[in-house]
Amino acid sequence: MTRQGLRSPQESVHDLSPIESFRIPSKEELRELREEPIDPQAQQEIINSIEEVYFSNDSFDIVKYELERLPPVLSLQELEEYRDKLKQQQAAVSKKVADLILEKQPAYVQELERVTSLQTGLQLAAVICTNGRRHLNIAKEGFTQTSLGLLANQRKRQLLIGLLKSLRTIKTLQRTDVRLSEMLEEEDYPGAIQLCLECQKAASTFKHYSCISELNSKLQDTLEQIEEQLDVALSKICKNFDISHYTKVQQAYRLLGKTQTAMDQLHMHFTQAIHNTVFQVVLGYVELCAGNTDTKFQKLQYKDLCTHITSDSYIPCLADLCKALWEVMLSYYRTMQWHENHDQDEVAAVSSDGGNVIGTEENSFDRSYVKKKLEHGLSRIWQDVQLKVKTYLLGTDLSNFKYDDFIFVLDVISRLMQVGEEFCGSKSEVLQESIRKQSVNYFKTYHRTRLEELRMFLENETWELCPVKSSFSILQLHEFKFMEQSRSPSVSPSKQPASAISTAVTLFEQYCNGGNPFEIQADSKDDETEDVLASNGYESDEQEKSAYQEYDSDSDVPEELKRDYVDEQTGDAPVKSVSRETLRSRKRSDYNLSKANAPILTNTTLNVIRLVGKYMQMMNILKPIAFDVIHFMSQLFDYYLYAVYTFFGRNDTFESTGLGLSSSRLRTTLNRIQESLIDLEVSGDPTGTLTAAEERKEKVPSPHLSHLVILTSGNSLYGLAERVVATESLVFLAEQFECLQPHLDAVMPAAKKPFLQQFYSQTVSTASELRKPVYWIVAAKAIDYEQMLLLMANVKWDVKEIMSQHNIYVDALLKEFEEFNRRLNEVSKRVRIPLPVSNILWEHCIRLANRTLVEGYANVKKCSNEGRALMQLDFQQFLMKLEKLTDIRPIPDKEFVETYIKAYYLAENDMEGWIKEHREYSTKQLTNLVNVCLGSHINKKARQKLLATIDDIDRPKR
């Protein structure tokens, strides 16, 4: 701008805009104007005379205006005048303009300088702007445009990635169905539900896409379908519990938030499983036995279906039924176990983790609900099981089943009740009642048949020895195998379970990982029983020369084989330390085979013992009918006891001697048995009441001894061998009952225990007492006491001098005893005669001999003091020789004889007191004593008095 310099005002004027381009007077004109005289007023008037039109806008065409104003007829003068006027006006205006210009010249110059300065500033600003724009352009091209492009591209990329992700998610969602189906086939229910829920969530996120709009409802349908499949999967748990499978199912229900619903469904499935299982098992057997493909059975109710089960298929069906029900209960048990373990793990995890309080409380509530539901379900499920089995049990009449089959049924039900107790602590009242009904029904029929069989056995029994091993024990018999489970009979089984539960493994723990408690039963029936019979009565083959070997007198028997049988008896021999005398007495008193002391028993005894074992099996399995069983068991013993007494012990002649051979207890027992058990009527009374008929059903006719058993031969000591076998087998049977008492006591109901105690105290313990009346008959016939009385009657007792030689009747009596001893030895070659038996026989014989002596002395009409001395001599001789024959000490009834002999010497007053004290003598014996004493030291008056005393004593007896 400086280089351009300042232009003149005229030059500057040309730069003005067109609006300002008015005509400026030339220099000459200005000069002329300045030279002319200035008349401002005239000048103003000239200016004022200018027409207004000339002051109009720039577009006004002056030339055209003036030409249009020309008159139609032009006059040069006028034109010139007018021209001059215009010139004046122009000159005036120019003058005015020149004046104004000159007037404003300094301001103009000053303004022009400002304009010039402003122009310079503007040019500088233009340069700065240009540089700025250039730099901005560089920045735009080099930085802004590139970076923003990158950002725009990045944003577009992000949008495209998001879009791609959405497209992929949409694609995945579209293919979800296929994956869900695969997962359901793999039984990955938690995964399927998780996937479905995620898909639902994703679908709701992308619902603005039209392709997703219908997917949500489809997923909801799929979720419902999964729930249905989950329910089916849950139902599979009821029959075969699988931990991994159940864990998946529970996780799935938890994801759905339906843990409690799952529990409700589970219980419903278990109930359904029990019903379906039992129905299918029974239906299978019914259709199998029917042998046709008729579908009518499938339409029957379970109760009706059970009545179609045949006897042959009853037991296998029951076993299968219990096996199937066991599987269901085991599944329930394992389900509970899973929840317990799972809860513990969960609680531990929460306590270590802290976790969400609200979520924890909710889980805790769920756990509590599940636990209560499961615990409550135990009794419900067991009740269902009981009712199903009860229906099956009562659907068939079991009274005609074989014993082993019935025991098997009881055993299965007993095992089932044990399962019930372990399952939910139930006493299984429903099962107990149903099996009790069947058992009582069966057992009455069974027992009646067994009693009839026992009568037949007893009537055909020849009372021969049944050879068994010396180590024989009833526990070796098949029927008593069940007792090996409870080895200690002193501990009552009712108390055992409490301790057993804490130490023993429960059935659920034992069979948790496989097996079935109801499979064992079938095997147990095939157990081999130990051979309890000895070979021909001997245990070694060397000694099998003959059934009962000949052997020399028992003095040749080795000492170790002479041990008596007392310790094996019920205690007839006194329990005391073995004295030298006892050892010496054993040399001859135990008439036995030179073999170990095997028990004396018969085939019938074994049969009764086996029956007792069978009865105990039933009682052990079925405690509710324990009383009935024990009552029937006691009848077996009663009948055996009664039979032995009837065959060998009943003899009214010897009973009337008043020796008290049968204790009052034994007589009471025998009377009770006769009244309650023995049917004495030969033919039925048609007019009898129904009650009487029912009572007679319970009774058995009295048995009759086999005609093969001869009890009248003196050579066989009046059937002593048979009597020993019969009586000692009864004693052996009583011992076995004694051994079984703790077992019976343990299962007997408390209210009925007095019956058991009375049975043992009144009946079992009297078995050994039967020896006295049985062996008394032998003792009474074995020695000829009548002959002795005749010999004694021929002796003169009123001798005047003391004799040194005893009478011959003593020798005759001793000879009888020696013969008895010989025959006893003969019998002992056939049957071992235990020490208590030989003792009782000798005691009876000696007692009878002594009483015969007293009777003989009581028959004496006349007697002197020397005669009494002779009596004492005879008796002492008899005792001396007798002591060499027998080991019994003291000699029985020794005082009975001696006291009678010595009473002869008593004075009147002493004799009266003696008569009152000694009531064991008969009236005849006492009267004779008084009569014989008459004249020697008693007068007639005293005799009358003494006879009156005897009569007074005798009156109460009459």
C-alpha positions, 0 to 999 in steps of 0.5 A: 500500500505504501508503494502505491502512494497517495493518489490525488483527490481526483484519482481517488474520486474514480475509486468511489462507487457508482453512486458517488460518480457525479460529474466533477468540474474540470480544473478550467471550470473550477478556475472560471468559477473561482474567477467569477464573482460569487453571489451566494444568494443568487447562486442559491436561487439558481440551485433552488430553481433546478427541478426536483426531478434532477435530484431523483435516483440515478436511473433517471435519464436526463437526456431523455427527459430533456429531449421529451421536454422540447417543444414541438416547434424548436426555436434556436433561441429558446433552445440556446436560452434554455441551454444557457439556463441549464449551464448556469444551473450546472455552473452553480451546482459545480460551484457549489460542489467545488466550494464544498470540496474545498471546504471539506478538503482537510477532512477528506485528506485526513479521512483518506489517510485513515482509509489508506491505513485501513486498507493497509491493515486489511491487506495485512489481515488478508495475508494473515487470513491467507496464511491461516487458511493455508495452515488450516488447509494443511491441518485439515488435509494432514490431521483433521480429515485423516483422524476423523476419517479413521474415527468414522471408519472405526465407528463404522467398524464397531457398528458392523462388528455389533451387527455381525455379533447380532447376526451371529447371535440371531444365527445361533438362536435360529439353530438353538432347537437342534442343540437343545434336542442334542442336549436333551438326548444327552440328558444334559438338562441343566445345560439345556435349561441354561441355554434356553434361558439364555436364548430367551434373554437374547431373544428379548434383547433382539426382539426389534429384529423381525426374524426374532419376534416369533422365536420367544414364544417358540423358546417358551414352548421348548422350555415347557417341553424340557420341563416335561422331559425333566419330569420323565427323567425324575420318574426314572429315579424311583426305580434305579437311582443314579447320582449323576442323573439325579444331580443333573435333574436337581440342578435343572429344577434349581435353574428353573426355580422349582426345587419345591415343585420337584419334591412334590413331583418326586413323591407323586412318582414314588407312589406311582412307581410302587403301584405300577411295580407291584401291578406289573410283577403280579400281572406277569405271574398271573399271565404266566400261570394263565398261559394265554394272552388274554388281556382281561387281567390287565383290566383287573384291580390289583386286589382282584389280581392278587387272588389269581396267583397260584400256590406254585407261583406265590413264593417266587412272585412274593420274592420278586414283589419284595425285590422290586419294592426294595429297589424303590425304597433303596432309591428313596433312601439314596435320594435322601442320602444325596440331599443330606450330602448336598446340603452339607456341601452347600452349607459348608460352601456358604459359610466359607463364601459368605454369599448373597444373604437373600439368596442364602435364606431362600436356599436355606428355606428350600433345603428345609422344605425338601428335608421335611418333605423327604422325612414325611415321605418315608412313612407314606411310602412305607405305608404304601408298600405295606398296603400293597404287600398286605393285599398280596398276602391276604389274597391267597389262603396259605393254610395248605402250604408246606412248612418250609414254604410258609417259613420262607413267606414269613422270612421274606415278610420278616426281612421286609419288616426289618427293612421298614424299621430301618427305612422309617422306624416303623413297627409295620403294624399293617404287615404284622396284623396281616401276617398274624392272621395268615399265621394263626390260620396256618399254624392251627391247621399245621399244629393239628396235623403235627399233633396227629403225626406225633400221636402216630409216631408215639404209637409206632415208636418201639423206643429203640435208641436213636444213635447220635454223636456224643457231640450232638447239639440241637443247633446242628439241626437244620431247623435251628440254623436261624439261632446262630444269628443270635449266638448269645441267648442270654441277651434278649433279642428285643434288646439286641436291635438297639445295640445292633443298630449302632454297631451292625450295618443296616440293610440299606448300607449293606446293599446300597451299591448292589445286591438285594436282601431278598435274594439270600432267602432262596439260597438259605433253604438249601443249606446242608445240615450237619450229619448228627447221626453216629454210624451205628451208634459209634463215631469210629469205623473200628468200633463198627463191629456190631451196633451194640458190642458185647463187653465184659463187666464194667470193671474193665472199662477205662476210667475216662469212659466211666464219667457219669451223665449227671452233669447233662441231666436236669440236676437230679444228682446233687451238684457238689465237688467230686468226692473220693466216694463218688469216684469210687461209686462210679466204678459200677453205678453208671451202666453204660456202653463203653463209649462216650456218653451220647444223649439218649433219644429216639426218632420221635424225640428228634422229630419233636425237637425238629418240630420245636425248631420249626415252631421257633423259626416261625415265632422268631420271624413272627413275634406277634403270634409268639404266644400262640406258637409257644402255647402249641410248642408246650403242647408238643412237650405236654403230649410227649410227657403224657405219652411216656407217663401213660405208656410206662408210668401209670400203675394204680396198684403201686400208686396206692402204696402212698409212697408219694412216687408222683409229686403233687406237682407232677400229678397236677401237671398230668391232670392239666394235660389230660383235661386240656389236651387229651380227647377222652371221648371215643366218638363225637357227641352229636348233641354237643354244643359248637363250643364243645366241638371247637374245643375237641378240635384242639384235643388229641386222642390219648396214644396207645403203646405199640404192641411191639413193646413188651413190658411184662418180660422179666428177662428184659427187666420189664422193658427197662431198656425201653423205659430208659430210652423213653424216660431219658429221651423225655429228660433230654427233651426237657433239657433242650426246652430249658436251653431254649427258655431265654429265646422263648422268654425274649419273644414272649409278650410281657403280659403272657410271660407268666404262662411261660414261667408256669410251663417251665416250673410246672411241666418242663421241670417235672420231666425228671420226676417221671423217673420215679413212677416209671422205674418203680414199676420195674423195681416192684416187679424185678424182685420177688417181695412176696416170696420174701414175706412167705420166707419171713413168715416161716421164721420163729421170732420168739426164740429164747437165746441170741442167735449168731446166724442170720435167717435164710430169707436174707440170703434169698433177698440178696440173691434176688438183688444179685440177679437184679444187678446181673440183669441190669448189666445185661440191659446196659449192653443194649442201652446206657443206663445213666447214673441217676437212673441206676440210682433210682432203680436201686433206691426203689428196690432197696426201699421196697425191700426195706418196706417188705422187711417191715411188713414181714416184721409186722406180720409176726404174732409173737416175738421175744427180745432175742427175736428182735435182736435176730431181726437186727442181725438179719437187717445188718447182714442184709445191709452189709452185703447190699453195700457191696452191690450198690454205691448208694449211700446212705441206704434208703429207708434204713432208719425206717426198718431200724426204727421199727425194730427198736420201737419194740423196746419202748415203754408205754409213754414213750411208745405213745409219743413215738406212734404220734410222731411216726405216721409213715407206718401203716395202721396194721404195722403200728397195731401189730407192734402194740400187740407183739409188745403186749405181755412183755412190757405193756399191759392190756390197759396200755394196749387199749390206750395205744390202739385208740391213739392209732385209731385217732391217727388213722381216722383223718386218713379215712 
